[in-house]
Amino acid sequence: SANVFDCLGTAVEEVANTGTHAWPNPFTDTFSVTGLPPSAAIRIVDPQGRTVHSGPASSELGGDLSPGVYTLLFDHNANRSALKIIKACDR
């Protein structure tokens, strides 16, 4: 049976008016977050709501994630925001 997440190629942008972006998105190796200070706290959660990464929004993220859809959570101007990120398989 095929993996549901095999080689997803859909770009996702959900955060409006925050200036925060995850790029590249989808990614195959790592991604970076722009629009947040490097010390900003982020969390990456899987579709079951489990935290798979937490820490600062510094440099490159996602290298240890399996292919799939995740949610990047962060605080922006005292508001909790979320951004969908997709790790695609490496062809």
C-alpha positions in Angstrom: 0.0 0.0 0.0 1.2 3.5 -0.8 2.1 5.9 2.0 -0.5 8.8 2.1 2.3 11.3 2.3 4.4 9.9 -0.6 6.0 12.9 -2.3 3.4 15.6 -1.4 3.9 18.6 -3.5 1.3 21.1 -2.2 2.5 24.4 -0.9 0.7 25.7 2.2 0.5 29.2 3.6 -1.8 29.8 6.5 -0.5 32.7 8.5 -2.1 36.0 7.4 -0.6 39.3 8.3 2.2 38.0 10.5 5.0 38.2 8.0 6.1 34.7 9.2 6.9 32.1 6.6 8.4 28.6 6.5 10.5 28.0 3.5 10.8 25.9 1.5 7.4 24.5 2.1 7.1 21.7 1.2 10.6 20.7 2.1 12.6 17.5 1.7 15.5 18.0 4.1 15.2 21.1 6.4 13.3 24.4 6.4 13.8 27.8 7.9 11.4 30.2 9.6 11.5 33.9 8.6 9.7 36.7 10.3 10.5 35.6 13.9 13.4 36.4 16.1 15.9 33.5 16.2 15.2 33.1 20.0 11.4 32.9 19.5 9.9 29.6 20.9 8.3 27.3 18.4 6.7 23.9 18.5 6.2 21.4 15.7 3.3 19.0 16.2 2.3 15.9 14.2 -1.3 15.2 13.1 -2.0 13.4 16.4 -1.1 16.6 18.3 2.2 15.2 19.7 5.1 17.6 20.0 7.9 16.3 17.8 10.1 19.4 18.2 10.3 22.4 20.5 12.9 25.1 20.9 14.1 28.3 19.3 13.2 29.3 15.7 16.9 29.2 14.8 18.4 28.2 11.5 17.3 25.0 9.9 14.5 22.8 11.3 12.8 19.5 10.3 15.8 17.4 9.5 14.7 14.7 11.9 11.1 14.6 10.8 9.5 11.8 8.7 7.6 12.8 5.5 4.2 14.1 6.4 2.1 17.1 7.4 2.9 19.0 10.6 1.8 22.2 12.3 4.4 24.8 13.4 3.1 26.7 16.4 4.5 30.1 17.5 3.6 33.2 19.4 3.4 36.4 17.3 2.5 39.7 19.0 1.1 37.9 22.0 -1.2 35.7 19.8 -0.7 32.0 19.1 -0.3 31.3 15.4 0.0 28.2 13.4 1.5 27.3 10.0 1.1 24.0 8.2 4.4 22.6 7.0 4.9 19.6 4.8 7.9 17.3 4.6 7.9 15.6 1.2 9.8 12.4 0.5 13.2 12.9 -1.2 12.8 11.5 -4.7 
